[in-house]
Amino acid sequence: MRIETKCLHSGYSPKNTEPRVVPIVQSTTYVFDSTEAIGEVFDDPTKALIYSRFANPTVMAVEAKIADLEGGAAAMCTSSGQAASLLSLLNILKNGDSFISTTHIYGGTVNLFAFTLKKMGIECIFVSPDASEDEIIAAFKPRTKAVFGETLANPQLTVLDIEKFAKAAHKKGVPLIIDNTFATPVLCRPIEHGADIVIHSTSKYMDGHALQVGGVIVDSGTFDWTNGNFPDFTEPDESYHGTVYTKTYGKLAYILKARMQLMRDFGTYPSAHSAFLLNLGLETLSLRMKQYCENGKAVAEFFAASDKIESVTYPGLKTDRNHAMAQKYLSGAGGIITINIKGGKANAVKFMDSLKLASNEVHVCDIRTCVLHPASATHRQLTSEQLKAAGISDSQIRFSVGLENVEDILDDIKQALDKIQ
Ligand SMILES: *Cc1c(COP(=O)(O)O)cnc(C)c1O
């Protein structure tokens, strides 16, 4: 199936007389014929459902759909994108370990990596997305166990050279984790470029309608966890009656370990109703992404031609520093545009507050056009040094183009730009 068809059909194929639409199984628990039957499922959790903190049929349909969209072996949904980033790493790392991440990542992820994981004894080694393969390899420490990056960075819109990072990670025998939130599997499938694990904040384009916060972790199923670097995968797990994940679950070792160990203990599983709404978003994802790309390009071109705008970042523009990388990795640049307005923060704020159609909100990739000032919102907790490393300035606005008629979006921008000097 092609991606448009997968958006509609993957993950759920009703049989004779079953509901056409994936049902909402709003139940915390499942019944068994006997005590022994329950015991057997605890021995092998792939046999049946136990409890909706581990798995739920509605959520599982969405997991199967997203795994298929990304070309992965399996997926696990989480209650937020943050939980997806956290669990994707905790499934590999423990106290004393480290991992490498590029500096061009979502602000919330920076906080998690630089502060919270550090408190847990896990060190993040930051490298520039422009680092060469040799520089990435040189950043490794003896206990560096993973590499992390974002396909299309929020908000810098840097397009990551996924193949370069995958090569460096694989030379050192560790997996590459890619946050593919802004690109979605419609515009980029990182696994095809060497990524081993893909995560998303499904709160963004995947849901698309600003209905529910969520996340997902997709496993390619191809990373070799038996290469000697990952004893937690190859030695008995004493917290799960001695299971050896690679032995029992083979290609599904990573996701099963995440589910039976981390989801069991941290409990960040989404509700069936949230998954149902996410599925509705996914059904139109490919259609919406095409329109986001079209509207995004038109708005970026308008900004690029305006004398009130200092600079425009949009990888879909031929003049953009990321254009070549976008040509290689993306089949469209999406609807997010970063602009630097002339006249600093005062003009940025004036412009944003003058918009009538576009709303000021802490969100991005919504179906409605919205704007945000990263330095005073999503990246507010960052130090000025971190802001600089992340390429964020006071005059910067993150413009998230929606699916309104693009002429209406442009009219709104024009009247707001007219209000500034
Ligand atoms: C929003 C976002 C996150 C965090 O996701 P939540 O669903 O808000 O927890 C992670 N990565 C990227 C790229 C994001 O845009």
The ligand as a MOL file (V3000), in Angstrom:
LIG
                    3D

  0  0  0     0  0            999 V3000
M  V30 BEGIN CTAB
M  V30 COUNTS 15 15 0 0 0
M  V30 BEGIN ATOM
M  V30 1 C 5.9810 19.3200 20.7910 0
M  V30 2 C 7.1780 18.5350 20.5290 0
M  V30 3 C 7.6300 17.5670 21.4430 0
M  V30 4 C 6.9340 17.3230 22.7580 0
M  V30 5 O 5.6980 16.7460 22.5350 0
M  V30 6 P 4.4200 16.9050 23.5140 0
M  V30 7 O 3.4070 16.0920 22.8130 0
M  V30 8 O 4.0910 18.3440 23.6040 0
M  V30 9 O 4.8340 16.3210 24.8220 0
M  V30 10 C 8.7440 16.8270 21.1160 0
M  V30 11 N 9.4020 17.0350 19.9600 0
M  V30 12 C 8.9950 17.9570 19.0690 0
M  V30 13 C 9.7630 18.1440 17.7970 0
M  V30 14 C 7.8840 18.7370 19.3110 0
M  V30 15 O 7.5070 19.6630 18.4210 0
M  V30 END ATOM
M  V30 BEGIN BOND
M  V30 1 1 1 2
M  V30 2 1 2 3
M  V30 3 2 2 14
M  V30 4 1 3 4
M  V30 5 2 3 10
M  V30 6 1 4 5
M  V30 7 1 5 6
M  V30 8 2 6 7
M  V30 9 1 6 8
M  V30 10 1 6 9
M  V30 11 1 10 11
M  V30 12 2 11 12
M  V30 13 1 12 13
M  V30 14 1 12 14
M  V30 15 1 14 15
M  V30 END BOND
M  V30 END CTAB
M  END
